[in-house]
Amino acid sequence: MPKIRSHKGTQKRFRLSGTGKLLRRGAFQSHLLEHKSAKRKRGYAKTQVVTTGDAKSIRRDAPYLGH
């Protein structure tokens, strides 16, 4: 059985938690930050868990993500 090619963009954007959940970076923190509150910006900085529906396609794109 040949190895599957990983989608490199997917591999760079996601990682696995210790329990095997997929983690992603939060949105809305790259620009237009001056009018957002500090509390809001701190919330954006945290990593977030990927929803189960999206996790399936991400695992297909990057099958060796956890290795």
MDTraj code that builds the backbone (N, CA, C; nanometers):
import mdtraj as md
import numpy as np

residues = "MET PRO LYS ILE ARG SER HIS LYS GLY THR GLN LYS ARG PHE ARG LEU SER GLY THR GLY LYS LEU LEU ARG ARG GLY ALA PHE GLN SER HIS LEU LEU GLU HIS LYS SER ALA LYS ARG LYS ARG GLY TYR ALA LYS THR GLN VAL VAL THR THR GLY ASP ALA LYS SER ILE ARG ARG ASP ALA PRO TYR LEU GLY HIS".split()
xyz = np.array([
    [0.0850, -0.1193, 0.0000],
    [0.0000, 0.0000, 0.0000],
    [0.0892, 0.1251, 0.0000],
    [0.0719, 0.2135, -0.0968],
    [0.1563, 0.3336, -0.1008],
    [0.1164, 0.4347, 0.0064],
    [0.2101, 0.5215, 0.0382],
    [0.1817, 0.6279, 0.1346],
    [0.0906, 0.7319, 0.0697],
    [0.0115, 0.7988, 0.1518],
    [-0.0800, 0.9030, 0.1030],
    [-0.0091, 1.0368, 0.1150],
    [-0.0246, 1.1230, 0.0151],
    [0.0382, 1.2553, 0.0203],
    [-0.0440, 1.3465, 0.1112],
    [0.0239, 1.4112, 0.2020],
    [-0.0423, 1.5054, 0.2927],
    [-0.0550, 1.6412, 0.2265],
    [-0.1637, 1.7102, 0.2553],
    [-0.1812, 1.8477, 0.2095],
    [-0.1013, 1.9360, 0.3053],
    [0.0056, 1.9968, 0.2573],
    [0.0999, 2.0673, 0.3440],
    [0.0385, 2.1896, 0.4114],
    [-0.0544, 2.2573, 0.3428],
    [-0.1208, 2.3721, 0.4040],
    [-0.2038, 2.3309, 0.5243],
    [-0.2727, 2.2174, 0.5124],
    [-0.3519, 2.1646, 0.6233],
    [-0.2614, 2.1238, 0.7381],
    [-0.1514, 2.0612, 0.7056],
    [-0.0594, 2.0128, 0.8071],
    [0.0003, 2.1273, 0.8900],
    [0.0200, 2.2421, 0.8272],
    [0.0766, 2.3569, 0.8973],
    [-0.0270, 2.4294, 0.9842],
    [-0.1541, 2.4192, 0.9492],
    [-0.2575, 2.4967, 1.0184],
    [-0.3193, 2.4259, 1.1383],
    [-0.3043, 2.2950, 1.1466],
    [-0.3702, 2.2191, 1.2528],
    [-0.2706, 2.1328, 1.3282],
    [-0.3063, 2.1042, 1.4558],
    [-0.2256, 2.0109, 1.5338],
    [-0.3175, 1.9309, 1.6245],
    [-0.2656, 1.8249, 1.6830],
    [-0.3456, 1.7399, 1.7697],
    [-0.3228, 1.7755, 1.9154],
    [-0.4293, 1.7657, 1.9934],
    [-0.4154, 1.7833, 2.1375],
    [-0.3684, 1.6505, 2.1972],
    [-0.3444, 1.6488, 2.3257],
    [-0.3009, 1.5264, 2.3926],
    [-0.4053, 1.4173, 2.3886],
    [-0.5328, 1.4564, 2.3839],
    [-0.6413, 1.3580, 2.3806],
    [-0.6830, 1.3211, 2.2382],
    [-0.6142, 1.3784, 2.1376],
    [-0.6416, 1.3416, 1.9990],
    [-0.7382, 1.4328, 1.9251],
    [-0.7789, 1.5440, 1.9879],
    [-0.8674, 1.6380, 1.9190],
    [-0.7849, 1.7289, 1.8288],
    [-0.8457, 1.7752, 1.7198],
    [-0.7776, 1.8674, 1.6289],
    [-0.7914, 2.0099, 1.6808],
    [-0.6809, 2.0828, 1.6805],
    [-0.6808, 2.2210, 1.7267],
    [-0.6500, 2.3134, 1.6105],
    [-0.7083, 2.4328, 1.6152],
    [-0.6855, 2.5318, 1.5113],
    [-0.6627, 2.6675, 1.5755],
    [-0.6075, 2.7589, 1.4990],
    [-0.5842, 2.8954, 1.5445],
    [-0.7165, 2.9718, 1.5321],
    [-0.7393, 3.0657, 1.6224],
    [-0.8601, 3.1461, 1.6170],
    [-0.8531, 3.2521, 1.5090],
    [-0.9672, 3.2930, 1.4608],
    [-0.9742, 3.3968, 1.3577],
    [-0.9842, 3.5344, 1.4226],
    [-0.9872, 3.6385, 1.3402],
    [-1.0121, 3.7780, 1.3801],
    [-0.9006, 3.8412, 1.4628],
    [-0.7762, 3.7977, 1.4489],
    [-0.6708, 3.8590, 1.5301],
    [-0.5542, 3.9122, 1.4482],
    [-0.5730, 3.9235, 1.3172],
    [-0.4618, 3.9677, 1.2348],
    [-0.4607, 4.1186, 1.2079],
    [-0.5759, 4.1823, 1.2033],
    [-0.5790, 4.3260, 1.1758],
    [-0.7081, 4.3871, 1.2303],
    [-0.7180, 4.5205, 1.2233],
    [-0.8322, 4.5963, 1.2785],
    [-0.8495, 4.5699, 1.4282],
    [-0.7378, 4.5699, 1.5005],
    [-0.7419, 4.5344, 1.6420],
    [-0.7599, 4.6547, 1.7340],
    [-0.7433, 4.7762, 1.6815],
    [-0.7405, 4.8916, 1.7713],
    [-0.8763, 4.9216, 1.8349],
    [-0.9867, 4.8843, 1.7723],
    [-1.1165, 4.9126, 1.8329],
    [-1.1717, 4.7945, 1.9127],
    [-1.1012, 4.6812, 1.9123],
    [-1.1464, 4.5643, 1.9880],
    [-1.0912, 4.5712, 2.1295],
    [-1.1697, 4.5225, 2.2251],
    [-1.1263, 4.5282, 2.3651],
    [-1.0156, 4.4261, 2.3907],
    [-0.9403, 4.4490, 2.4959],
    [-0.8301, 4.3598, 2.5319],
    [-0.8834, 4.2207, 2.5652],
    [-0.9990, 4.2153, 2.6285],
    [-1.0603, 4.0871, 2.6642],
    [-1.0939, 4.0063, 2.5386],
    [-1.1470, 4.0763, 2.4398],
    [-1.1839, 4.0125, 2.3143],
    [-1.0596, 3.9588, 2.2425],
    [-0.9533, 4.0383, 2.2411],
    [-0.8297, 3.9987, 2.1732],
    [-0.7635, 3.8799, 2.2422],
    [-0.7699, 3.8748, 2.3747],
    [-0.7148, 3.7610, 2.4483],
    [-0.7902, 3.6332, 2.4131],
    [-0.9202, 3.6461, 2.3950],
    [-1.0016, 3.5304, 2.3572],
    [-0.9661, 3.4777, 2.2199],
    [-0.9340, 3.5681, 2.1284],
    [-0.8961, 3.5279, 1.9927],
    [-0.7627, 3.4541, 1.9915],
    [-0.6761, 3.4852, 2.0864],
    [-0.5408, 3.4288, 2.0875],
    [-0.5391, 3.2803, 2.1227],
    [-0.6438, 3.2316, 2.1854],
    [-0.6477, 3.0922, 2.2289],
    [-0.6723, 2.9981, 2.1109],
    [-0.6170, 2.8777, 2.1220],
    [-0.6443, 2.7768, 2.0193],
    [-0.7846, 2.7214, 2.0423],
    [-0.8479, 2.6783, 1.9345],
    [-0.9839, 2.6294, 1.9435],
    [-0.9931, 2.4904, 1.8843],
    [-1.0888, 2.4138, 1.9322],
    [-1.1085, 2.2768, 1.8845],
    [-1.1891, 2.2809, 1.7554],
    [-1.1487, 2.1997, 1.6593],
    [-1.2179, 2.1911, 1.5303],
    [-1.3469, 2.1106, 1.5492],
    [-1.4550, 2.1524, 1.4841],
    [-1.5816, 2.0795, 1.4930],
    [-1.5681, 1.9421, 1.4282],
    [-1.6502, 1.8488, 1.4714],
    [-1.6387, 1.7104, 1.4242],
    [-1.6630, 1.6980, 1.2740],
    [-1.7522, 1.7820, 1.2198],
    [-1.7798, 1.7760, 1.0762],
    [-1.6593, 1.8157, 0.9925],
    [-1.5866, 1.9174, 1.0382],
    [-1.4677, 1.9620, 0.9658],
    [-1.3482, 1.8718, 0.9918],
    [-1.3445, 1.8102, 1.1076],
    [-1.2301, 1.7264, 1.1457],
    [-1.2131, 1.6088, 1.0494],
    [-1.3225, 1.5574, 0.9999],
    [-1.3169, 1.4427, 0.9087],
    [-1.2391, 1.4766, 0.7814],
    [-1.2694, 1.5925, 0.7214],
    [-1.2010, 1.6303, 0.5977],
    [-1.0562, 1.6699, 0.6234],
    [-1.0279, 1.7259, 0.7411],
    [-0.8901, 1.7628, 0.7749],
    [-0.8051, 1.6375, 0.7926],
    [-0.8600, 1.5371, 0.8590],
    [-0.7860, 1.4111, 0.8776],
    [-0.7607, 1.3419, 0.7444],
    [-0.8503, 1.3601, 0.6495],
    [-0.8314, 1.3019, 0.5168],
    [-0.7181, 1.3734, 0.4423],
    [-0.7108, 1.5058, 0.4594],
    [-0.6062, 1.5854, 0.3947],
    [-0.4680, 1.5632, 0.4561],
    [-0.4653, 1.5396, 0.5875],
    [-0.3366, 1.5217, 0.6564],
    [-0.3422, 1.3953, 0.7430],
    [-0.3311, 1.2795, 0.6795],
    [-0.3476, 1.1537, 0.7536],
    [-0.2374, 1.1265, 0.8556],
    [-0.1219, 1.1876, 0.8410],
    [-0.0105, 1.1613, 0.9334],
    [0.0108, 1.2760, 1.0303],
    [-0.0923, 1.3533, 1.0560],
    [-0.0824, 1.4737, 1.1378],
    [-0.0321, 1.4455, 1.2790],
    [-0.0778, 1.3402, 1.3386],
    [-0.0398, 1.3107, 1.4765],
    [0.0899, 1.2339, 1.4917],
    [0.1553, 1.1982, 1.3836],
    [0.2749, 1.1139, 1.3909],
    [0.4004, 1.1955, 1.4092],
])
top = md.Topology()
chain = top.add_chain()
for i, resn in enumerate(residues, 1):
    res = top.add_residue(resn, chain, resSeq=i)
    for name in ("N", "CA", "C"):
        top.add_atom(name, md.element.get_by_symbol(name[0]), res)
traj = md.Trajectory(xyz[None], top)
